[in-house]
């Protein structure tokens, strides 16, 4: 059985988070659910375990993918550490550092062998504010990547340019495409693109910075979601239209890299390096308005 839910709400937004992985299990705007969710039974029985494969039974809501999205083994000098599928935090039990329902504030802390991660959730009007701080608790300088893995319901019968806006992105790198329908890994594809039929793809693009922020938007069911961050300059775009485990959902991930695999990110110099005992902070705002 899953752990106790923690809920923040104000007159506009309601957020529900689980201590397991600091996972978002509900985000509502004026009572309307915004994130992709399974049946209530699946939610109630959610109980992931260490090194579990991230499959369709757990691919819903919002997860923290760090220090890598894909599984890998990373070596730094004479230190070697393992990263599980979709990272080491989504199966970690976070402890509650602070929970103030009146101020709509929740702060959780997750501890793994290499890193400590504190994530703060705060509701401010129609904005969900999230602040993160990672600490390297080893004696080595370590690489780190982060992706905001929030899955959303697909906007059916619409072309991507009608509901997605990635400022500055005209080409995207292919991380994975089911049956190589868009091309092989590391090849490029023009953006936006229109597809029909069965497909599933993971793409990356580099966002333009506007007024000191990297932004992207998603429009669905009359609501415009604007994600923004001063630090996360890449967008990861995932969509499956039945091409991955017969699932239908999409994700727009603000991230600090255009690589799912930490080891590949190190080779391409597309990671954050966290020095021993030091920390790194970043934030994401999600503004929701009726379009």
HUQUI-V641213 format. One record per residue. N is the residue number from 0. RES is the residue in one letter. SS is DSSP state (hx for helix, st for strand, lp for the rest). PSI is psi as a letter, one per 40 degrees, with the letter a starting at -180 (NA if undefined). OMEGA is omega as a letter, one per 40 degrees, with the letter a starting at -180 (999 if undefined). Layout:
# HUQUI-V641213
n->(N N)
res->(RES RES)
ss->(SS SS)
psi->(PSI PSI)
omega->(OMEGA OMEGA)
This chain:
# HUQUI-V641213
n->(0 1 2 3 4 5 6 7 8 9 10 11 12 13 14 15 16 17 18 19 20 21 22 23 24 25 26 27 28 29 30 31 32 33 34 35 36 37 38 39 40 41 42 43 44 45 46 47 48 49 50 51 52 53 54 55 56 57 58 59 60 61 62 63 64 65 66 67 68 69 70 71 72 73 74 75 76 77 78 79 80 81 82 83 84 85 86 87 88 89 90 91 92 93 94 95 96 97 98 99 100 101 102 103 104 105 106 107 108 109 110 111 112 113 114 115 116 117 118 119 120 121 122 123 124 125 126 127 128 129 130 131 132 133 134 135 136 137 138 139 140 141 142 143 144 145 146 147 148 149 150 151 152 153 154 155 156 157 158 159 160 161 162 163 164 165 166 167 168 169 170 171 172 173 174 175 176 177 178 179 180 181 182 183 184 185 186 187 188 189 190 191 192 193 194 195 196 197 198 199 200 201 202 203 204 205 206 207 208 209 210 211 212 213 214 215 216 217 218 219 220 221 222 223 224 225 226 227 228 229 230 231 232 233 234 235 236 237 238 239 240 241 242 243 244 245 246 247 248 249 250 251 252 253 254 255 256 257 258 259 260 261 262 263 264 265 266 267 268 269 270 271 272 273 274 275 276 277 278 279 280 281 282 283 284 285 286 287 288 289 290)
res->(X X X X X X X X X X X X X X X X X X X X X X X X X X X X X X X X X X X X X X X X X X X X X X X X X X X X X X X X X X X X X X X X X X X X X X X X X X X X X X X X X X X X X X X X X X X X X X X X X X X X X X X X X X X X X X X X X X X X X X X X X X X X X X X X X X X X X X X X X X X X X X X X X X X X X X X X X X X X X X X X X X X X X X X X X X X X X X X X X X X X X X X X X X X X X X X X X X X X X X X X X X X X X X X X X X X X X X X X X X X X X X X X X X X X X X X X X X X X X X X X X X X X X X X X X X X X X X X X X X X X X X X X X X X X X X X X X X X X X X X X X X X X X X X X X X X)
ss->(lp lp lp lp st st st st st lp lp lp st st st st st st lp st lp lp st st st st st st st lp lp st st lp st lp lp lp lp hx hx hx hx hx lp lp lp lp lp lp lp lp lp lp lp lp lp lp lp lp lp st st st st st st lp lp lp lp st st st st st lp lp st st st st st lp lp lp lp lp lp lp lp lp st lp st st st st st st lp lp lp lp st st st st st st st lp lp lp st st st st st st st st st st lp lp st st st st st st st st st st lp lp lp lp lp st st st st st st st st st st st lp lp lp lp lp lp lp hx hx hx hx st st st lp lp lp lp st st st st st st st hx hx hx lp lp lp lp lp lp lp st st st lp lp lp lp lp lp lp lp st st st st st st st st lp lp st st lp lp st st st st st st st st lp lp st st st st st st st lp lp lp lp st st st st st st st st st lp lp lp lp lp st st st st st st st st lp lp lp lp lp lp hx hx hx hx hx hx lp lp lp lp st st st lp lp lp lp st st st st st st st st st st st st lp)
psi->(i i i h i h h i i a e d i h h h i i d h e f h h e h h i h f e h h d i h i a i d d d d d e h g i i h e i h g a e e e g i a h i h h i e i d i i i h h h h b f h h i h h i h f i e d e e h h i i h d h h g d d e f h h h i h h h i d d i h h h h h h h h g b f h h h h h i h i h h f a e i h i i h i h h g g h h i i i g i f i i d e e e h h g h e h e i i h h d h h h f f d e i i h e i i i i h i i h i i a h i h i h i i i h i i h h f e i h i i i h h h f e h h h h h i i e d h e i h h h h h h g e e h f f i g i i h h h h i e i f h d h d d d d d d e f f i i h h i h e i i h i i i h h h h h i h NA)
omega->(a a a i i a i i i a a a i a i a i i i i a a i i i i a i a i a a a a i a i i i i i i a a a a a a a i i i a a a a a a i a a a i i a e i i i a i i a i i a i i a i a i a i a i a a a i a i i i a i a i a a a i a a i i a a i a i a a a i a i i i i a i i a a a i i i i a i i i i a i i a i a i a i a i i a i a a i a i a i i i a a i a i i i a i a i i i i i i i i a a i a i a a i i i a i i i e i a a i i a i i a i a i i i a i i a a i i i a i a i a i i i i i i i i i i i a a a a i i a i i i i a a i i i a i i i i i a i a a a i i i a a a i i i a a a a a i i i a a i a a i a i a i i i i a i i a 999)
